[in-house]
Amino acid sequence: MRCDPVAPRAEAVRHGEQDGEPDFIALGGSFAFERVNAPLLLSLLPERIHIPAADGKATRFGRLIAMLAEECASDDPGKDLMLRRMLDALLIEALRSHDVGEDGVVAGLLNGLRDPALARALQAIHADVRAGWTVAGLAVVAGMSRSAFSARFGEIMGCAPIEYLARWRMAIAKEALAQGTKSLDRIADEIGYESASAFSTAFRKRLGCPPGRFAREAAL
């Protein structure tokens, strides 16, 4: 698979028996992120994502991968542009499947990182989610007025800056609770809440259940 028109085309490699139908076909590819955004985007993804065939999400992945394989084998005009767009979609599906966000936060993040001013604010949030960010402070980081920053953030990200911060904190908390290696006090401190009680109240309000229950259900 290639997305760069000047990149060398990879040849098909067959292992095992050289005749007959293959047991399976492996499709390989890679992403090249802009250097400034690479750490953030890579931090959203686990080392690997396994989606069982019985999982409902497998159908969407299967369709995307089938289209990618078909496009890779073709020489139709616009092939490289099609591959780029399909790989963007595949990345978003991967992020969705790993449950790193909610209410469109993943798509909003990818759109926001394409905007230089918003990208600076987003990188600041992700670099120090514990900080007491305000709209005014993030506007300074973005190099914009408070009103212009709020308007652009809402238009591109689909939510207000502080709402995005709250969603991202909850995404981090959910991941930590699922891993089950940190106390509520530590999680609360790491994502910017003054106490485990304040964190628990915010978590229940957003997720509809207390953190302890979420952790227990995630461990099942």
Residue frames as a rotation matrix with the C-alpha (Angstrom) as fourth column:
MET 1
0.584 0.812 0.000 0.00
0.812 -0.584 0.000 0.00
0.000 0.000 -1.000 0.00
ARG 2
-0.608 -0.785 -0.119 1.33
0.783 -0.617 0.074 3.45
-0.132 -0.048 0.990 -0.79
CYS 3
0.531 0.791 -0.305 -0.03
0.722 -0.611 -0.325 6.97
-0.443 -0.048 -0.895 -0.57
ASP 4
0.151 -0.591 -0.792 2.95
-0.248 -0.799 0.548 8.87
-0.957 0.114 -0.268 -1.94
PRO 5
0.942 0.287 -0.176 3.00
-0.226 0.151 -0.962 9.03
-0.250 0.946 0.207 -5.75
VAL 6
0.381 -0.873 -0.305 6.81
-0.759 -0.106 -0.643 8.94
0.529 0.476 -0.702 -5.76
ALA 7
0.017 -0.354 0.935 7.11
-0.832 0.514 0.210 6.12
-0.555 -0.782 -0.285 -3.23
PRO 8
-0.783 -0.349 -0.514 8.18
-0.589 0.682 0.434 2.73
0.199 0.643 -0.740 -4.60
ARG 9
0.324 0.934 -0.150 5.37
-0.862 0.356 0.360 0.25
0.390 0.013 0.921 -5.13
ALA 10
-0.344 -0.405 0.847 5.62
-0.769 0.639 -0.007 -2.75
-0.538 -0.654 -0.531 -2.82
GLU 11
-0.439 0.140 -0.888 5.52
-0.647 0.636 0.420 -6.11
0.623 0.759 -0.189 -4.56
ALA 12
0.644 0.724 0.249 3.25
-0.727 0.478 0.493 -8.90
0.238 -0.499 0.834 -3.36
VAL 13
-0.588 -0.808 0.019 5.00
-0.747 0.535 -0.395 -11.57
0.309 -0.247 -0.919 -1.30
ARG 14
0.570 0.781 -0.256 3.62
-0.631 0.616 0.472 -15.08
0.526 -0.107 0.844 -0.88
HIS 15
-0.462 -0.678 0.572 4.69
-0.886 0.376 -0.270 -17.39
-0.032 -0.631 -0.775 1.94
GLY 16
-0.163 0.370 0.915 4.15
-0.352 0.844 -0.404 -21.14
-0.922 -0.387 -0.007 2.17
GLU 17
-0.138 0.190 0.972 2.49
0.720 0.693 -0.034 -23.04
-0.680 0.695 -0.232 -0.69
GLN 18
-0.782 -0.289 -0.552 2.84
-0.103 -0.814 0.572 -21.09
-0.615 0.504 0.607 -3.92
ASP 19
-0.840 0.528 -0.124 -0.20
-0.044 0.162 0.986 -22.62
0.540 0.834 -0.113 -5.63
GLY 20
-0.279 0.840 -0.466 -3.88
0.845 0.445 0.296 -22.64
0.456 -0.311 -0.834 -4.81
GLU 21
0.495 0.580 0.647 -6.01
0.154 -0.792 0.591 -20.24
0.855 -0.193 -0.482 -2.79
PRO 22
-0.603 -0.748 0.278 -4.25
-0.122 -0.258 -0.958 -18.46
0.788 -0.612 0.065 0.11
ASP 23
-0.327 0.447 -0.833 -5.35
0.899 0.419 -0.128 -19.10
0.292 -0.790 -0.539 3.68
PHE 24
0.598 0.501 -0.626 -5.45
0.628 -0.778 -0.022 -15.36
-0.498 -0.380 -0.780 4.24
ILE 25
0.165 -0.508 0.845 -4.19
0.734 -0.509 -0.449 -12.13
0.659 0.695 0.289 2.69
ALA 26
0.177 -0.204 -0.963 -2.32
0.822 -0.507 0.259 -9.54
-0.541 -0.838 0.079 4.77
LEU 27
0.522 0.042 0.852 -2.52
0.602 -0.725 -0.333 -5.93
0.604 0.687 -0.404 3.64
GLY 28
0.013 -0.628 -0.778 0.27
0.952 -0.231 0.203 -3.69
-0.307 -0.743 0.595 4.94
GLY 29
0.370 0.081 0.926 0.58
0.529 -0.837 -0.138 0.07
0.764 0.541 -0.352 5.05
SER 30
-0.342 -0.527 -0.778 1.87
0.935 -0.271 -0.228 2.99
-0.090 -0.806 0.585 7.07
PHE 31
0.825 0.539 0.170 1.03
0.536 -0.842 0.068 6.55
0.180 0.035 -0.983 8.09
ALA 32
-0.439 -0.897 0.052 3.43
0.829 -0.426 -0.361 9.48
0.346 -0.115 0.931 8.07
PHE 33
0.617 0.683 -0.391 2.19
0.785 -0.565 0.252 12.11
-0.049 -0.463 -0.885 10.54
GLU 34
0.471 -0.440 0.765 3.37
-0.054 -0.879 -0.473 15.70
0.881 0.181 -0.438 10.58
ARG 35
-0.394 -0.771 -0.501 6.18
0.420 0.334 -0.844 15.76
0.818 -0.542 0.192 13.12
VAL 36
-0.797 0.063 0.601 4.52
-0.465 -0.698 -0.544 18.30
0.385 -0.713 0.586 15.40
ASN 37
0.127 0.957 0.261 1.32
-0.975 0.072 0.210 16.21
0.182 -0.281 0.942 15.64
ALA 38
-0.091 -0.191 -0.977 2.85
-0.327 0.933 -0.152 12.72
0.941 0.306 -0.147 15.64
PRO 39
-0.945 -0.311 -0.100 3.25
-0.028 0.381 -0.924 12.32
0.326 -0.871 -0.368 19.45
LEU 40
-0.544 0.809 0.224 -0.35
-0.722 -0.315 -0.615 13.36
-0.427 -0.497 0.756 20.08
LEU 41
0.273 0.703 -0.657 -1.91
-0.930 0.369 0.008 11.15
0.248 0.609 0.754 17.41
LEU 42
-0.268 -0.443 -0.856 0.26
-0.231 0.892 -0.389 8.17
0.935 0.093 -0.341 18.28
SER 43
-0.953 -0.089 0.289 -0.62
-0.296 0.081 -0.952 8.56
0.061 -0.993 -0.104 21.95
LEU 44
-0.116 0.991 0.068 -4.27
-0.968 -0.097 -0.232 7.98
-0.224 -0.093 0.970 21.02
LEU 45
0.499 0.293 -0.815 -3.55
-0.649 0.750 -0.127 4.54
0.574 0.593 0.565 19.58
PRO 46
0.673 -0.296 0.678 -2.62
-0.407 0.617 0.673 1.32
-0.618 -0.729 0.295 21.36
GLU 47
-0.440 -0.898 0.010 0.24
-0.540 0.273 0.796 -0.84
-0.718 0.344 -0.605 20.10
ARG 48
-0.979 0.187 -0.079 -2.29
0.045 0.582 0.812 -3.03
0.198 0.792 -0.578 18.31
ILE 49
-0.319 0.942 0.105 -6.03
-0.851 -0.235 -0.470 -3.18
-0.418 -0.239 0.877 17.73
HIS 50
-0.998 0.063 0.005 -7.74
0.060 0.924 0.378 -6.54
0.019 0.378 -0.926 17.36
ILE 51
-0.321 0.944 -0.070 -11.31
-0.895 -0.327 -0.304 -6.54
-0.310 -0.035 0.950 16.15
PRO 52
-0.693 0.091 0.715 -12.87
0.065 0.996 -0.064 -10.04
-0.718 0.002 -0.696 16.17
ALA 53
-0.938 0.339 0.065 -14.97
0.081 0.033 0.996 -10.97
0.336 0.940 -0.058 13.15
ALA 54
-0.250 0.896 -0.366 -17.99
0.909 0.347 0.228 -11.30
0.332 -0.276 -0.902 15.44
ASP 55
-0.487 0.017 -0.873 -17.65
0.517 -0.801 -0.304 -7.69
-0.704 -0.599 0.382 16.58
GLY 56
0.564 0.810 0.160 -20.13
0.649 -0.315 -0.693 -5.33
-0.511 0.494 -0.703 14.97
LYS 57
0.512 -0.439 -0.738 -17.30
-0.416 -0.879 0.234 -2.93
-0.752 0.187 -0.633 14.13
ALA 58
-0.372 -0.734 0.569 -15.62
0.146 0.559 0.816 -5.58
-0.917 0.387 -0.100 11.96
THR 59
0.318 0.579 0.751 -18.13
0.841 0.193 -0.505 -5.02
-0.437 0.792 -0.426 9.15
ARG 60
0.967 0.024 -0.253 -17.14
-0.056 -0.951 -0.305 -1.37
-0.248 0.309 -0.918 8.70
PHE 61
0.115 -0.993 -0.030 -13.44
-0.559 -0.089 0.824 -2.21
-0.821 -0.078 -0.566 8.90
GLY 62
-0.189 -0.160 0.969 -13.94
0.461 0.857 0.231 -5.04
-0.867 0.491 -0.088 6.42
ARG 63
0.734 0.524 0.432 -15.59
0.630 -0.287 -0.722 -2.78
-0.254 0.802 -0.540 3.86
LEU 64
0.811 -0.477 -0.339 -12.87
-0.468 -0.876 0.111 -0.17
-0.350 0.068 -0.934 4.19
ILE 65
-0.118 -0.922 0.368 -10.07
-0.403 0.383 0.831 -2.72
-0.908 -0.050 -0.416 3.90
ALA 66
0.098 0.227 0.969 -11.72
0.705 0.672 -0.229 -4.38
-0.703 0.705 -0.094 0.90
MET 67
0.959 0.267 0.097 -11.93
0.263 -0.704 -0.660 -1.00
-0.108 0.658 -0.745 -0.84
LEU 68
0.481 -0.861 -0.168 -8.29
-0.665 -0.483 0.570 -0.29
-0.571 -0.163 -0.804 0.03
ALA 69
-0.211 -0.567 0.796 -7.18
0.089 0.800 0.593 -3.63
-0.973 0.196 -0.118 -1.41
GLU 70
0.456 0.476 0.752 -9.17
0.786 0.181 -0.591 -3.03
-0.417 0.861 -0.292 -4.58
GLU 71
0.982 -0.090 -0.168 -7.74
-0.141 -0.937 -0.320 0.47
-0.128 0.338 -0.932 -4.98
CYS 72
0.201 -0.972 0.123 -4.18
-0.519 0.000 0.855 -0.75
-0.831 -0.236 -0.505 -4.38
ALA 73
-0.223 -0.260 0.940 -4.57
0.450 0.828 0.335 -3.28
-0.865 0.497 -0.067 -7.19
SER 74
0.687 0.578 0.441 -5.91
0.660 -0.242 -0.712 -0.73
-0.304 0.780 -0.547 -9.65
ASP 75
-0.582 -0.812 0.027 -4.21
0.740 -0.516 0.431 1.82
-0.336 0.271 0.902 -11.86
ASP 76
0.330 0.822 0.463 -7.19
0.916 -0.398 0.052 4.14
0.227 0.407 -0.885 -12.18
PRO 77
-0.321 -0.404 0.857 -6.70
0.254 -0.908 -0.333 7.92
0.912 0.111 0.394 -12.28
GLY 78
0.149 0.352 0.924 -6.77
-0.678 -0.644 0.354 9.53
0.720 -0.679 0.143 -8.85
LYS 79
0.410 0.013 -0.912 -5.58
0.319 0.935 0.156 6.36
0.854 -0.355 0.379 -7.14
ASP 80
-0.568 -0.752 -0.336 -3.20
0.580 -0.075 -0.811 8.06
0.585 -0.655 0.478 -4.72
LEU 81
-0.681 0.415 0.603 -5.79
-0.570 -0.817 -0.082 10.64
0.459 -0.400 0.793 -3.66
MET 82
0.397 0.865 -0.307 -8.34
-0.485 0.482 0.730 7.87
0.779 -0.141 0.611 -3.07
LEU 83
0.124 -0.429 -0.895 -5.84
0.584 0.761 -0.284 5.94
0.802 -0.487 0.345 -0.95
ARG 84
-0.857 -0.449 0.254 -5.09
0.101 -0.629 -0.771 8.99
0.506 -0.634 0.584 1.18
ARG 85
-0.298 0.830 0.472 -8.79
-0.829 -0.470 0.302 9.57
0.472 -0.302 0.828 1.89
MET 86
0.533 0.498 -0.684 -9.42
-0.170 0.855 0.491 5.90
0.829 -0.146 0.541 2.64
LEU 87
-0.256 -0.716 -0.649 -6.49
0.626 0.389 -0.676 5.76
0.736 -0.580 0.349 5.04
ASP 88
-0.796 0.089 0.598 -7.80
-0.405 -0.813 -0.418 8.85
0.449 -0.576 0.683 6.82
ALA 89
0.236 0.970 0.056 -11.12
-0.787 0.157 0.597 7.05
0.571 -0.185 0.800 7.26
LEU 90
0.380 -0.158 -0.911 -9.34
0.271 0.961 -0.054 3.90
0.884 -0.227 0.408 8.46
LEU 91
-0.726 -0.688 -0.028 -7.43
0.280 -0.257 -0.925 5.91
0.629 -0.679 0.379 11.08
ILE 92
-0.494 0.622 0.608 -10.64
-0.790 -0.613 -0.014 7.48
0.364 -0.487 0.794 12.38
GLU 93
0.541 0.694 -0.475 -12.28
-0.447 0.715 0.537 4.06
0.713 -0.078 0.697 12.58
ALA 94
-0.069 -0.657 -0.750 -9.27
0.496 0.630 -0.598 2.76
0.866 -0.413 0.283 14.52
LEU 95
-0.890 -0.242 0.385 -9.52
-0.146 -0.649 -0.746 5.65
0.431 -0.721 0.543 16.97
ARG 96
-0.041 0.961 0.272 -13.25
-0.891 -0.158 0.425 5.09
0.452 -0.225 0.863 17.36
SER 97
0.463 0.242 -0.853 -12.80
-0.072 0.969 0.235 1.38
0.884 -0.047 0.466 17.95
HIS 98
-0.442 -0.716 -0.541 -10.35
0.561 0.250 -0.789 2.08
0.700 -0.652 0.291 20.77
ASP 99
0.532 0.801 -0.275 -12.96
0.728 -0.267 0.631 4.33
0.432 -0.536 -0.725 22.45
VAL 100
-0.529 -0.799 -0.287 -10.63
0.845 -0.463 -0.267 7.31
0.081 -0.384 0.920 22.84
GLY 101
-0.982 0.179 -0.068 -13.39
-0.172 -0.980 -0.103 9.84
-0.085 -0.090 0.992 22.55
GLU 102
-0.366 0.926 0.091 -17.09
0.818 0.367 -0.443 10.52
-0.444 -0.088 -0.892 22.39
ASP 103
0.530 0.753 -0.390 -19.58
0.469 -0.643 -0.605 12.77
-0.706 0.138 -0.694 20.63
GLY 104
0.888 -0.136 0.440 -17.38
0.393 -0.275 -0.877 13.34
0.240 0.952 -0.190 17.59
VAL 105
0.772 -0.610 -0.177 -14.29
-0.288 -0.584 0.759 14.31
-0.566 -0.535 -0.627 19.57
VAL 106
0.045 -0.794 0.606 -12.03
0.493 0.546 0.678 12.14
-0.869 0.268 0.416 17.39
ALA 107
0.220 0.095 0.971 -13.11
0.966 -0.160 -0.203 13.65
0.136 0.982 -0.127 14.09
GLY 108
0.976 0.175 0.131 -12.98
0.151 -0.973 0.174 17.10
0.158 -0.150 -0.976 15.67
LEU 109
0.530 -0.845 -0.078 -9.44
-0.005 -0.095 0.995 16.53
-0.848 -0.527 -0.055 16.90
LEU 110
-0.132 -0.593 0.795 -8.20
0.830 0.371 0.415 15.52
-0.541 0.715 0.443 13.45
ASN 111
0.487 0.368 0.792 -9.86
0.757 -0.630 -0.172 18.59
0.436 0.683 -0.586 11.92
GLY 112
0.989 -0.066 -0.131 -8.49
0.028 -0.793 0.609 20.85
-0.144 -0.606 -0.782 14.65
LEU 113
0.279 -0.957 0.080 -4.92
0.343 0.177 0.922 19.69
-0.897 -0.229 0.378 14.12
ARG 114
-0.003 -0.233 0.972 -5.13
1.000 -0.013 -0.001 20.87
0.013 0.972 0.233 10.51
ASP 115
0.764 0.278 0.582 -5.73
0.273 -0.957 0.098 24.43
0.584 0.084 -0.807 11.74
PRO 116
-0.183 -0.983 -0.021 -2.39
0.403 -0.056 -0.913 25.93
0.897 -0.175 0.407 12.88
ALA 117
-0.419 0.050 0.907 -3.90
-0.637 -0.727 -0.254 28.14
0.647 -0.684 0.337 15.61
LEU 118
0.629 0.716 0.303 -6.19
-0.737 0.424 0.526 25.46
0.248 -0.554 0.794 17.03
ALA 119
0.575 -0.485 -0.659 -3.41
0.248 0.871 -0.424 22.90
0.780 0.080 0.621 16.78
ARG 120
-0.499 -0.791 0.355 -1.31
-0.103 -0.353 -0.930 24.98
0.861 -0.500 0.095 19.18
ALA 121
-0.150 0.532 0.833 -4.15
-0.960 -0.280 0.006 25.07
0.237 -0.799 0.553 21.72
LEU 122
0.824 0.492 -0.283 -4.89
-0.447 0.869 0.212 21.35
0.350 -0.048 0.936 21.34
GLN 123
0.186 -0.848 -0.495 -1.25
0.270 0.529 -0.804 20.43
0.945 0.016 0.328 21.75
ALA 124
-0.582 -0.366 0.726 -1.12
-0.511 -0.530 -0.677 22.55
0.633 -0.765 0.121 24.93
ILE 125
0.350 0.795 0.495 -4.18
-0.927 0.217 0.306 20.78
0.136 -0.566 0.813 26.36
HIS 126
0.886 0.029 -0.462 -2.80
-0.079 0.993 -0.088 17.34
0.456 0.115 0.882 25.59
ALA 127
-0.096 -0.992 -0.077 0.66
0.101 0.067 -0.993 18.21
0.990 -0.103 0.093 26.86
ASP 128
-0.979 -0.205 -0.020 -0.72
0.050 -0.141 -0.989 19.30
0.200 -0.969 0.148 30.26
VAL 129
-0.223 0.972 -0.069 -4.31
0.247 0.125 0.961 18.19
0.943 0.198 -0.268 30.76
ARG 130
-0.067 0.120 -0.991 -3.87
0.982 0.182 -0.045 18.81
0.175 -0.976 -0.130 34.49
ALA 131
-0.923 -0.384 -0.009 -3.44
0.381 -0.914 -0.142 22.57
0.046 -0.134 0.990 34.05
GLY 132
-0.189 0.878 -0.440 -6.27
0.580 -0.262 -0.771 24.93
-0.792 -0.401 -0.460 34.93
TRP 133
-0.848 -0.201 0.491 -6.94
0.530 -0.343 0.775 25.95
0.013 0.917 0.398 31.36
THR 134
-0.044 0.827 -0.560 -9.32
0.221 -0.539 -0.813 28.80
-0.974 -0.159 -0.159 30.58
VAL 135
0.652 0.330 0.683 -10.65
0.727 -0.017 -0.686 30.01
-0.215 0.944 -0.251 27.25
ALA 136
0.941 -0.319 -0.116 -8.58
-0.331 -0.938 -0.105 33.18
-0.076 0.137 -0.988 27.61
GLY 137
0.178 -0.931 0.318 -5.41
-0.510 0.189 0.839 31.20
-0.841 -0.312 -0.441 28.32
LEU 138
0.018 -0.117 0.993 -5.94
0.606 0.791 0.083 28.87
-0.795 0.600 0.085 25.37
ALA 139
0.907 0.334 0.258 -6.66
0.410 -0.554 -0.725 31.86
-0.100 0.763 -0.639 23.12
VAL 140
0.614 -0.765 -0.193 -3.26
-0.655 -0.631 0.415 33.30
-0.439 -0.128 -0.889 24.05
VAL 141
-0.160 -0.666 0.728 -1.60
-0.039 0.741 0.670 29.99
-0.986 0.079 -0.145 23.14
ALA 142
0.254 0.366 0.895 -3.46
0.831 0.391 -0.396 30.00
-0.495 0.844 -0.205 19.81
GLY 143
-0.797 -0.591 -0.129 -2.45
0.471 -0.740 0.479 33.61
-0.379 0.321 0.868 19.16
MET 144
-0.453 0.740 0.498 -6.05
0.492 -0.259 0.831 34.79
0.744 0.621 -0.247 18.78
SER 145
-0.593 0.395 0.702 -8.55
-0.699 -0.685 -0.205 36.98
0.399 -0.612 0.682 20.58
ARG 146
-0.816 0.297 0.496 -10.79
-0.219 0.635 -0.741 35.20
-0.535 -0.713 -0.453 23.07
SER 147
0.164 0.978 -0.126 -13.94
-0.485 -0.031 -0.874 35.67
-0.859 0.204 0.469 20.98
ALA 148
0.257 -0.126 -0.958 -12.32
-0.955 0.116 -0.271 34.66
0.145 0.985 -0.090 17.69
PHE 149
-0.791 -0.606 -0.088 -10.75
-0.572 0.782 -0.247 31.60
0.218 -0.145 -0.965 19.29
SER 150
-0.559 0.654 0.509 -14.04
-0.225 0.472 -0.853 30.47
-0.798 -0.591 -0.116 20.85
ALA 151
0.408 0.767 -0.495 -15.89
-0.682 -0.104 -0.724 30.89
-0.606 0.633 0.481 17.56
ARG 152
0.034 -0.464 -0.885 -13.31
-0.916 0.339 -0.213 29.03
0.399 0.818 -0.414 15.47
PHE 153
-0.880 -0.372 0.295 -12.91
-0.469 0.773 -0.427 26.26
-0.069 -0.514 -0.855 18.04
GLY 154
-0.243 0.884 0.400 -16.66
-0.293 0.326 -0.899 25.67
-0.925 -0.335 0.180 18.16
GLU 155
0.479 0.431 -0.765 -16.99
-0.821 -0.089 -0.565 25.72
-0.311 0.898 0.311 14.38
ILE 156
-0.057 -0.625 -0.779 -14.16
-0.813 0.482 -0.327 23.25
0.580 0.614 -0.535 13.72
MET 157
-0.909 -0.417 0.028 -14.21
-0.340 0.698 -0.631 21.08
0.243 -0.582 -0.776 16.83
GLY 158
-0.257 0.903 -0.343 -17.96
0.085 0.374 0.923 20.95
0.963 0.208 -0.173 17.31
CYS 159
0.558 0.406 -0.723 -17.84
0.764 0.087 0.639 21.96
0.322 -0.910 -0.262 20.97
ALA 160
0.880 -0.231 0.415 -16.55
-0.331 -0.925 0.187 24.73
0.340 -0.301 -0.891 23.24
PRO 161
-0.011 -0.994 -0.113 -12.87
-0.478 0.104 -0.872 24.68
0.878 0.045 -0.476 24.36
ILE 162
-0.506 -0.187 0.842 -13.62
-0.863 0.130 -0.489 23.85
-0.019 -0.974 -0.227 28.00
GLU 163
0.614 0.744 0.263 -16.11
-0.693 0.668 -0.271 21.18
-0.377 -0.016 0.926 26.94
TYR 164
0.635 -0.468 -0.614 -13.38
-0.306 0.577 -0.757 19.57
0.709 0.669 0.224 24.83
LEU 165
-0.422 -0.825 0.375 -11.02
-0.669 0.004 -0.743 19.70
0.612 -0.564 -0.554 27.81
ALA 166
-0.095 0.477 0.874 -13.62
-0.904 0.326 -0.276 17.98
-0.416 -0.816 0.400 29.99
ARG 167
0.873 0.434 -0.224 -14.23
-0.487 0.751 -0.445 15.28
-0.025 0.497 0.867 27.38
TRP 168
0.280 -0.849 -0.447 -10.53
-0.355 0.341 -0.870 14.63
0.892 0.402 -0.206 27.00
ARG 169
-0.494 -0.417 0.763 -10.06
-0.847 0.034 -0.530 14.36
0.195 -0.908 -0.370 30.75
MET 170
0.352 0.708 0.612 -12.86
-0.766 0.593 -0.246 11.79
-0.538 -0.382 0.752 30.87
ALA 171
0.809 -0.114 -0.576 -11.28
-0.388 0.633 -0.670 9.82
0.441 0.766 0.468 28.01
ILE 172
-0.269 -0.963 -0.008 -8.01
-0.518 0.152 -0.842 9.63
0.812 -0.222 -0.539 29.96
ALA 173
-0.361 0.200 0.911 -9.89
-0.909 0.142 -0.391 8.67
-0.207 -0.970 0.130 33.13
LYS 174
0.723 0.691 0.002 -11.78
-0.662 0.693 -0.286 5.88
-0.199 0.205 0.958 31.36
GLU 175
0.465 -0.639 -0.613 -8.54
-0.296 0.540 -0.788 4.43
0.834 0.548 0.062 30.04
ALA 176
-0.556 -0.712 0.429 -6.91
-0.618 0.009 -0.786 4.57
0.556 -0.702 -0.445 33.49
LEU 177
-0.033 0.639 0.768 -9.95
-0.921 0.278 -0.272 3.00
-0.388 -0.717 0.579 35.16
ALA 178
0.831 0.354 -0.428 -10.04
-0.525 0.754 -0.394 0.20
0.183 0.553 0.813 32.60
GLN 179
0.038 -0.910 -0.414 -6.38
-0.308 0.383 -0.871 -0.59
0.951 0.160 -0.266 33.27
GLY 180
0.839 0.503 -0.206 -7.10
0.031 0.333 0.942 -0.73
0.543 -0.798 0.264 37.00
THR 181
0.112 -0.897 -0.427 -3.61
0.831 0.321 -0.455 0.21
0.545 -0.303 0.782 38.18
LYS 182
-0.788 -0.392 0.475 -4.26
0.148 -0.869 -0.472 3.68
0.598 -0.302 0.743 39.65
SER 183
-0.527 0.594 -0.607 -6.30
0.771 0.034 -0.636 4.91
-0.358 -0.803 -0.476 42.60
LEU 184
0.452 0.777 0.438 -9.12
0.867 -0.498 -0.012 7.41
0.209 0.385 -0.899 42.18
ASP 185
0.699 -0.253 -0.669 -7.04
0.221 -0.813 0.538 10.03
-0.680 -0.524 -0.513 43.99
ARG 186
-0.371 -0.928 0.028 -4.17
0.265 -0.077 0.961 9.60
-0.890 0.364 0.274 41.56
ILE 187
-0.348 0.319 0.882 -6.41
0.937 0.089 0.337 9.67
0.029 0.943 -0.330 38.48
ALA 188
0.722 0.680 -0.126 -8.17
0.690 -0.722 0.055 12.78
-0.053 -0.127 -0.991 39.76
ASP 189
0.408 -0.653 -0.638 -4.86
0.089 -0.667 0.740 14.54
-0.909 -0.359 -0.213 40.37
GLU 190
-0.527 -0.724 0.446 -3.42
0.472 0.187 0.862 13.58
-0.707 0.664 0.243 36.98
ILE 191
-0.375 0.431 0.821 -6.33
0.878 -0.121 0.464 15.03
0.299 0.894 -0.333 35.02
GLY 192
-0.765 -0.155 0.625 -6.76
0.146 -0.987 -0.066 18.23
0.627 0.041 0.778 37.01
TYR 193
0.406 0.912 0.053 -9.42
0.092 -0.099 0.991 17.59
0.909 -0.398 -0.124 39.65
GLU 194
-0.064 -0.447 0.892 -8.85
-0.778 -0.538 -0.325 18.84
0.625 -0.715 -0.313 43.19
SER 195
-0.439 -0.028 0.898 -10.09
-0.757 0.551 -0.352 15.65
-0.484 -0.834 -0.263 44.81
ALA 196
-0.990 0.127 0.058 -11.35
0.139 0.900 0.413 12.14
0.000 0.417 -0.909 44.10
SER 197
-0.310 0.932 -0.190 -14.78
0.567 0.021 -0.823 13.34
-0.763 -0.363 -0.535 45.20
ALA 198
0.037 0.279 -0.960 -14.86
-0.496 -0.828 -0.260 16.14
-0.867 0.486 0.108 42.63
PHE 199
-0.770 -0.380 -0.513 -13.66
-0.633 0.353 0.689 13.73
-0.081 0.855 -0.513 39.95
SER 200
-0.866 0.463 0.188 -16.27
0.431 0.882 -0.190 11.12
-0.254 -0.084 -0.964 40.90
THR 201
-0.036 0.885 -0.463 -19.06
0.218 -0.446 -0.868 13.70
-0.975 -0.133 -0.177 40.71
ALA 202
-0.093 -0.078 -0.993 -17.93
-0.815 -0.566 0.121 14.88
-0.571 0.821 -0.011 37.26
PHE 203
-0.936 -0.309 -0.167 -17.49
-0.350 0.778 0.521 11.30
-0.031 0.547 -0.837 36.04
ARG 204
-0.606 0.774 0.182 -20.96
0.560 0.578 -0.594 10.24
-0.565 -0.257 -0.784 37.20
LYS 205
0.086 0.655 -0.751 -22.53
-0.173 -0.732 -0.658 13.30
-0.981 0.187 0.051 35.60
ARG 206
-0.171 -0.253 -0.952 -20.95
-0.938 -0.255 0.236 12.54
-0.303 0.933 -0.194 32.22
LEU 207
-0.800 -0.292 -0.524 -20.91
-0.481 0.834 0.270 8.76
0.358 0.468 -0.808 32.14
GLY 208
0.159 0.987 -0.027 -23.99
-0.719 0.134 0.682 8.00
0.676 -0.089 0.731 34.22
CYS 209
0.824 0.046 -0.564 -22.19
0.300 0.810 0.504 5.76
0.480 -0.585 0.654 36.70
PRO 210
0.811 -0.570 0.131 -19.52
-0.444 -0.454 0.773 6.15
-0.381 -0.685 -0.621 39.40
PRO 211
0.154 -0.854 -0.496 -15.86
-0.949 0.012 -0.315 5.48
0.275 0.520 -0.809 38.50
GLY 212
-0.526 -0.382 0.760 -15.71
-0.675 0.731 -0.099 2.35
-0.518 -0.565 -0.643 40.65
ARG 213
0.350 0.743 0.570 -18.59
-0.094 0.633 -0.768 0.73
-0.932 0.215 0.291 38.81
PHE 214
0.802 -0.111 -0.587 -17.09
-0.597 -0.184 -0.781 1.65
-0.021 0.977 -0.214 35.45
ALA 215
-0.219 -0.976 -0.014 -13.77
-0.971 0.220 -0.090 0.06
0.091 -0.006 -0.996 36.47
ARG 216
-0.373 0.134 0.918 -15.48
-0.394 0.873 -0.287 -3.13
-0.840 -0.469 -0.273 37.64
GLU 217
0.683 0.704 0.196 -17.48
-0.086 0.343 -0.935 -3.49
-0.726 0.622 0.295 34.45
ALA 218
0.584 -0.542 -0.604 -14.41
-0.800 -0.259 -0.541 -2.79
0.137 0.799 -0.585 32.30
ALA 219
-0.428 -0.816 0.389 -12.57
-0.877 0.478 0.038 -5.61
-0.217 -0.325 -0.920 34.07
LEU 220
0.255 0.623 0.739 -15.24
-0.381 0.768 -0.515 -8.20
-0.889 -0.150 0.433 33.19
